[in-house]
Amino acid sequence: MHHRSRRDGIDMPTIEVRFEHLDVEAEVRVGTAAAASPPSSAPWQEAATALRLVRSRKRKMPVLHDVSGVIKPRRMTLLLGPPGSGKTTLLLALAGRLDKDLSVSGRVNYNGHGMEEFVPERTAAYISQHDLHIADMTVRETLAFSALCQGVGSRFDTGARAMCRQFGRGRVA
């Protein structure tokens, strides 16, 4: 792809991602409320809390606290940390795919544009570590297959798109 873009004089788009003072909090149950309970008791507990008959057992727990950084274009970035340190939450925040139940503050900018004026799904993708793929394909074949499913290339035809849909890759982020 590099040689083809240089030959044709095509500049690849570059995107710089800046994130500043990113905070993510989750509301979690603590104490005995966190233990598994029969489904029928949950509505009663919520109602009693709403009527202030019992104290709420939910607390805000920080997942990310004051995280800032820059991901420079055309660079590979490695994100390391122990389990539970917030790596996945950070990547989901950068891709704009955080759960709506989470409380988020701070700023994420793509080339100076905020998330409200930029569609990260068009340039960023988050693939879970449990992504389903065809195990017999090499990395090169997997990327080529993904490109075909997205319609990349001059020889793209509708048969390739049908093949992508058949394998569950109809929409690749």
N, C-alpha and C positions, 0 to 999 in steps of 0.2 A: 504494500500500500504506500509505503514511504517513497519507493522508487517511482511508482505510478504518479503520485501527486507532484513530485519534483519534475518529472518528464512533462506533465501537462501544465505545469505552472500554477498548481492549485495550492493555496495556503490552507493548512488545516486550522479550524477554529481553535482559539486558545481561551480557556476560561480559568480565571483565578477565583478561588473560593476563600472568602474571609469570614470568619466567625468571631464575634466579640461578645464577651460577658454572657455566654450562653448558660442559662440555668434551666434545668428540667426537673420538675417535682411530680411525684406520684402520690395520690391519696391511698393509703394502705390501712388495713385493719391490723390492730395490735392486740396483744393479750389473747384471751380465750376467743375473742371474736375472729381471730385469724385462723383458728382451728376449723377443720371441716365440720359442718353442722348440717342437719337435715334441711333440705330446701325450704320446707314450710316454715322454719323458724326465722329465716332472713327477713321476710316482709314484716313480721311482728317486731323484730328488733329495730328495723328502719322506722316503723310507725312510732314506737316508744321513744326513739331518739328525737323524732320530729316534734313530738308532744312534750319533750324535755322531761320525760319520766325517768330516763336513764341517760348517762353521759355518753357522748359519741366515742366510739372506740377507733375512730379513724384519725390518722395523723398524716401530716405531709412529710414525705421522705425525699430528700434530695437525691437525684440520680446523677445529675451533672451540676457542678457548682462553679460559676465564674470561669468557664472554659473559653479560651481565645486562641486563635491561630490562623495560619494562612496555608492554603494548598496551592502551590504555584503550578502554572500550566506547563505541560510537557515534562513533568517530573513524576516519578513514582513515589508515593508516600506510603510508609509503613506505619501502621497503628498497632502498638503493642500495649498489653496490660493484662493483669490477672483476671480470672473469671469474676464477673460482677462489677467490674470497674467502670462500665458505661461505654464501652467501645461500640457496641451495636446501637445504643441510644444516640451516640454522637453521629454515626453514619446515617441513621434514619432521619435525624434532625437536618443534616446537610442535604439529604435527598428529598426533604419535604414530606416524609412518610410517617411522622410520629402519630401515635394514637391520639384521638381527640380528647381523651380523658386526662391526658397529661397537661400540667401547667408549664408553659414555656415562656421564657423571656430572654432578651438579648437579640443580637442581630446576626443574620446570615446574608452575605452579599455575594452575588455572582457577577463578576466584572463591574462591581459598583452598584448593581441593581438589587434592591431588596426582594425578598421572597414574594411580596405582594405584586410586584411588577415583572417577575421572571418566572418562567415555568421550568422548574428543575427537572421534571420528568422527561423533558426533551433532550437534556444534555447529561443527566446523571442517572445512574441506576444503582439500586441496592439489590444484591442477589444474596439470599440467605445461604448460610453454610450448609443447609440441607436442600440445596437446589437439585431439582431432578434433571438429569442429563443422560445422554446415551453413553454408557461406560466404555464402549468399544471405540469411540471416536477420540482422536488426538485433540490437543488444545487447538491446533490450527484448523482442524476439521470442524470443531465445535464453533469457533469464531466465524468461519466461513458459512456454516449453517445458520448461525444467528444473523449474519449480514443478509443472507438470502431471505430470511423471514421478515426482515425489516425493509426489504426492497432496495438494498444497496447494490450498486453495480449496474453496468450498462446492459447486461444480458439477462436481467431479471424477467422471469415470465410467470404467468399465472399458475403454472404447474408447480413451481417451487413454493409459491404461497400456499397452495392446497396441501402440499407435503408438510409444510410447517404447521398448518392447522391440524393435520392428522396427528402429529406428534405432540400436540398441545402447546405449540409455540406460536400461536396465532398473533399474539401481541407481545413482543419482546421489548422490555424497557431499555 
